[in-house]
C-alpha cells in the first residue's frame, strides 16, 4: 500500500506532511498524483513509515530534483 503525501511548508514554522489518500499500488498513487497535478508531494510505502518519517518509494516529486 502507498500513501499519497502532500508537503505543506509554512512561512514561519517549518513544514508538515499531510496524507491525501492511500492506494493499493504505487502506480495508482502516481496516477492520482499526476491527475491532481501535485508538485510538492510523493508516493510513499505505508508499511515503511515510522514516527512521522516517510521513506520514499520512488522519487517523482520536483523536491527531489534539486
MMTF fields as JSON, N, C-alpha, C and O atoms, coordinates in Angstrom:
{
  "mmtfVersion": "1.0.0",
  "mmtfProducer": "UNKNOWN",
  "numBonds": 263,
  "numAtoms": 264,
  "numGroups": 66,
  "numChains": 1,
  "numModels": 1,
  "chainsPerModel": [1],
  "groupsPerChain": [66],
  "chainIdList": ["A"],
  "bondAtomList": [4, 2, 8, 6, 12, 10, 16, 14, 20, 18, 24, 22, 28, 26, 32, 30, 36, 34, 40, 38, 44, 42, 48, 46, 52, 50, 56, 54, 60, 58, 64, 62, 68, 66, 72, 70, 76, 74, 80, 78, 84, 82, 88, 86, 92, 90, 96, 94, 100, 98, 104, 102, 108, 106, 112, 110, 116, 114, 120, 118, 124, 122, 128, 126, 132, 130, 136, 134, 140, 138, 144, 142, 148, 146, 152, 150, 156, 154, 160, 158, 164, 162, 168, 166, 172, 170, 176, 174, 180, 178, 184, 182, 188, 186, 192, 190, 196, 194, 200, 198, 204, 202, 208, 206, 212, 210, 216, 214, 220, 218, 224, 222, 228, 226, 232, 230, 236, 234, 240, 238, 244, 242, 248, 246, 252, 250, 256, 254, 260, 258],
  "bondOrderList": [1, 1, 1, 1, 1, 1, 1, 1, 1, 1, 1, 1, 1, 1, 1, 1, 1, 1, 1, 1, 1, 1, 1, 1, 1, 1, 1, 1, 1, 1, 1, 1, 1, 1, 1, 1, 1, 1, 1, 1, 1, 1, 1, 1, 1, 1, 1, 1, 1, 1, 1, 1, 1, 1, 1, 1, 1, 1, 1, 1, 1, 1, 1, 1, 1],
  "groupList": [{"groupName": "UNK", "atomNameList": ["N", "CA", "C", "O"], "elementList": ["N", "C", "C", "O"], "formalChargeList": [0, 0, 0, 0], "bondAtomList": [1, 0, 2, 1, 3, 2], "bondOrderList": [1, 1, 2], "singleLetterCode": "X", "chemCompType": "L-PEPTIDE LINKING"}],
  "groupTypeList": [0, 0, 0, 0, 0, 0, 0, 0, 0, 0, 0, 0, 0, 0, 0, 0, 0, 0, 0, 0, 0, 0, 0, 0, 0, 0, 0, 0, 0, 0, 0, 0, 0, 0, 0, 0, 0, 0, 0, 0, 0, 0, 0, 0, 0, 0, 0, 0, 0, 0, 0, 0, 0, 0, 0, 0, 0, 0, 0, 0, 0, 0, 0, 0, 0, 0],
  "groupIdList": [1, 2, 3, 4, 5, 6, 7, 8, 9, 10, 11, 12, 13, 14, 15, 16, 17, 18, 19, 20, 21, 22, 23, 24, 25, 26, 27, 28, 29, 30, 31, 32, 33, 34, 35, 36, 37, 38, 39, 40, 41, 42, 43, 44, 45, 46, 47, 48, 49, 50, 51, 52, 53, 54, 55, 56, 57, 58, 59, 60, 61, 62, 63, 64, 65, 66],
  "secStructList": [7, 3, 3, 3, 3, 3, 3, 3, 3, 7, 1, 1, 1, 7, 3, 3, 3, 3, 3, 3, 3, 3, 3, 1, 1, 2, 2, 2, 2, 2, 2, 2, 2, 2, 2, 6, 6, 7, 1, 1, 3, 3, 3, 3, 3, 4, 4, 4, 7, 5, 6, 6, 5, 7, 7, 5, 1, 1, 7, 7, 1, 4, 4, 4, 4, 7],
  "xCoordList": [0.839, 0.0, 0.887, 1.956, 0.405, 1.165, 0.291, -0.884, 0.886, 0.183, 0.611, 1.797, -0.354, -0.076, 0.042, -0.924, 1.23, 1.525, 1.81, 2.587, 1.174, 1.379, 2.227, 1.939, 3.275, 4.129, 3.686, 3.592, 3.415, 2.963, 3.994, 4.252, 4.586, 5.571, 4.995, 4.411, 5.17, 4.655, 5.784, 6.96, 5.428, 6.435, 7.299, 8.502, 6.7, 7.451, 7.544, 8.049, 7.065, 7.059, 7.373, 6.835, 8.197, 8.603, 7.611, 6.805, 7.681, 6.853, 6.069, 6.422, 5.0, 4.148, 3.94, 4.063, 3.624, 3.218, 1.786, 1.446, 0.955, -0.461, -0.77, -0.488, -1.341, -1.738, -3.034, -4.041, -3.013, -4.175, -5.058, -6.275, -4.449, -5.188, -4.212, -2.997, -4.748, -3.929, -4.378, -5.574, -3.413, -3.686, -3.049, -2.089, -3.593, -3.081, -1.735, -0.904, -1.499, -0.243, 0.408, -0.246, 1.703, 2.44, 1.963, 1.879, 1.653, 1.209, -0.113, -0.288, -1.046, -2.305, -2.033, -2.653, -1.118, -0.756, -0.136, -0.482, 0.771, 1.418, 0.419, 0.52, -0.548, -1.591, -2.445, -2.786, -2.788, -3.573, -2.772, -3.326, -1.478, -0.612, -0.576, -0.621, -0.495, -0.487, -1.851, -1.917, -2.938, -4.29, -4.532, -5.183, -4.004, -4.202, -3.139, -3.172, -2.201, -1.109, -0.338, -0.026, -0.047, 0.707, 2.187, 2.752, 2.806, 4.231, 5.04, 6.212, 4.425, 5.145, 4.564, 3.845, 4.889, 4.396, 5.031, 5.979, 4.506, 5.054, 4.278, 3.369, 4.64, 4.027, 5.012, 6.167, 4.538, 5.398, 4.762, 3.547, 5.559, 5.013, 4.491, 5.17, 3.292, 2.682, 3.411, 3.576, 3.85, 4.492, 5.92, 6.544, 6.449, 7.808, 7.833, 8.909, 6.665, 6.662, 6.808, 6.242, 7.563, 7.772, 7.966, 8.905, 7.098, 7.255, 7.186, 7.875, 6.367, 6.239, 7.321, 7.324, 8.237, 9.303, 8.931, 8.756, 8.808, 8.406, 9.633, 10.472, 9.732, 10.811, 10.247, 9.279, 10.811, 10.236, 10.247, 11.23, 9.113, 9.05, 9.869, 10.736, 9.595, 10.402, 10.32, 9.351, 11.298, 11.378, 10.865, 11.623, 9.559, 8.93, 8.635, 8.285, 8.761, 8.445, 9.58, 10.73, 9.262, 10.315, 11.177, 12.248, 10.733, 11.543, 12.851, 13.89, 12.807, 13.974, 14.912, 16.012, 14.501, 15.325, 16.272, 17.019, 16.256, 17.105, 18.526, 19.367],
  "yCoordList": [-1.174, 0.0, 1.241, 1.269, 2.274, 3.511, 4.696, 4.763, 5.625, 6.835, 7.987, 8.161, 8.765, 9.997, 11.102, 11.423, 11.677, 12.639, 13.996, 14.109, 15.023, 16.405, 17.098, 17.006, 17.793, 18.537, 19.997, 20.644, 20.5, 21.881, 22.592, 22.192, 23.654, 24.437, 25.807, 26.47, 26.214, 27.481, 28.515, 28.156, 29.768, 30.821, 30.885, 31.129, 30.669, 30.884, 29.673, 29.787, 28.499, 27.387, 26.02, 25.015, 25.952, 24.661, 24.042, 24.738, 22.72, 22.001, 20.889, 20.423, 20.481, 19.366, 18.437, 18.844, 17.188, 16.269, 15.83, 15.479, 15.851, 15.513, 14.351, 14.421, 13.297, 12.152, 12.503, 12.799, 12.471, 12.784, 11.551, 11.633, 10.405, 9.167, 7.998, 8.195, 6.778, 5.575, 4.684, 4.522, 4.113, 3.299, 1.922, 1.745, 0.955, -0.413, -0.574, -1.36, 0.159, 0.032, 1.395, 2.433, 1.37, 2.616, 3.307, 4.534, 2.527, 3.116, 3.856, 4.928, 3.315, 4.011, 5.33, 6.348, 5.305, 6.508, 7.55, 8.729, 7.12, 8.041, 8.616, 9.783, 7.794, 8.292, 9.356, 10.37, 9.128, 10.115, 11.397, 12.494, 11.264, 12.435, 13.25, 14.48, 12.558, 13.229, 13.86, 14.983, 13.145, 13.676, 14.947, 15.875, 14.985, 16.151, 17.226, 18.285, 16.942, 17.872, 18.322, 19.501, 17.365, 17.652, 17.763, 16.879, 18.841, 19.039, 18.873, 18.501, 19.143, 19.074, 17.953, 18.181, 16.765, 15.589, 14.354, 14.436, 13.218, 11.99, 10.785, 10.894, 9.628, 8.357, 7.586, 7.382, 7.171, 6.52, 5.222, 5.168, 4.179, 2.927, 3.138, 3.722, 2.66, 2.847, 2.042, 2.52, 0.838, -0.005, 0.43, -0.139, 1.421, 1.898, 3.197, 3.726, 3.713, 4.959, 4.641, 3.668, 5.461, 5.242, 6.581, 7.312, 6.908, 8.125, 9.401, 10.369, 9.43, 10.632, 10.797, 11.791, 9.844, 9.926, 9.038, 7.83, 9.626, 8.882, 8.54, 9.399, 7.287, 6.881, 6.775, 6.044, 7.469, 7.482, 6.124, 5.384, 5.812, 4.601, 4.826, 4.02, 5.916, 6.37, 7.891, 8.456, 8.536, 9.981, 10.641, 10.846, 10.975, 11.573, 13.052, 13.719, 13.582, 14.969, 15.875, 15.442, 17.128, 18.075, 18.454, 19.036, 18.136, 18.394, 17.624, 18.118, 16.408, 15.547, 15.871, 15.323, 16.739, 17.054, 18.218, 18.594, 18.774, 19.947, 19.561, 20.425],
  "zCoordList": [0.0, 0.0, 0.0, 0.61, -0.709, -0.848, -0.475, -0.834, 0.25, 0.659, -0.235, -0.513, -0.681, -1.415, -0.375, 0.316, -0.271, 0.787, 0.168, -0.78, 0.711, 0.293, 1.343, 2.536, 0.906, 1.822, 1.839, 0.796, 3.038, 3.211, 4.068, 5.203, 3.517, 4.268, 4.591, 3.734, 5.828, 6.315, 6.341, 6.402, 6.297, 6.249, 7.504, 7.413, 8.676, 9.915, 10.825, 11.942, 10.372, 11.337, 10.722, 11.186, 9.731, 9.205, 8.241, 7.624, 8.118, 7.142, 7.824, 8.907, 7.16, 7.587, 6.416, 5.261, 6.708, 5.648, 5.928, 7.058, 4.9, 5.007, 4.075, 2.879, 4.608, 3.789, 3.069, 3.711, 1.745, 0.929, 0.779, 0.95, 0.459, 0.264, 0.292, 0.25, 0.362, 0.37, -0.793, -1.034, -1.506, -2.703, -2.557, -1.807, -3.282, -3.222, -3.908, -3.451, -5.004, -5.738, -5.899, -5.797, -6.152, -6.368, -7.647, -7.695, -8.674, -9.938, -9.77, -10.35, -8.994, -8.706, -8.003, -8.311, -7.07, -6.332, -7.262, -7.195, -8.119, -9.053, -10.055, -10.434, -10.484, -11.383, -10.693, -11.302, -9.428, -8.674, -8.482, -8.556, -8.238, -8.085, -9.379, -9.347, -10.507, -11.804, -12.097, -12.597, -11.79, -12.014, -11.218, -11.697, -9.998, -9.134, -9.355, -8.728, -10.249, -10.577, -9.339, -9.171, -8.495, -7.27, -7.608, -8.251, -7.175, -7.408, -6.127, -6.174, -5.002, -3.726, -2.885, -1.912, -3.281, -2.586, -3.173, -3.954, -2.795, -3.325, -2.861, -2.037, -3.396, -3.033, -2.159, -2.531, -1.008, -0.03, 0.449, 0.641, 0.645, 1.17, 2.589, 3.433, 2.834, 4.148, 5.208, 6.33, 4.886, 5.89, 6.211, 7.107, 5.505, 5.762, 6.572, 6.851, 6.951, 7.71, 9.195, 9.693, 9.88, 11.299, 11.992, 11.674, 12.926, 13.711, 12.903, 13.225, 11.854, 11.056, 9.998, 9.272, 9.899, 8.895, 7.723, 7.887, 6.539, 5.338, 4.517, 4.247, 4.124, 3.246, 1.838, 1.629, 0.879, -0.465, -1.149, -1.094, -1.804, -2.617, -3.876, -4.213, -4.564, -5.687, -5.679, -5.174, -6.218, -6.111, -7.387, -8.334, -7.407, -8.57, -8.39, -9.364, -7.207, -6.938, -7.407, -7.485, -7.718, -8.094, -6.899, -7.072, -5.698, -4.499, -4.569, -4.13, -5.122, -5.171, -6.329, -6.401, -7.22, -8.388, -8.153, -9.056, -7.001, -6.727, -6.477, -6.231]
}
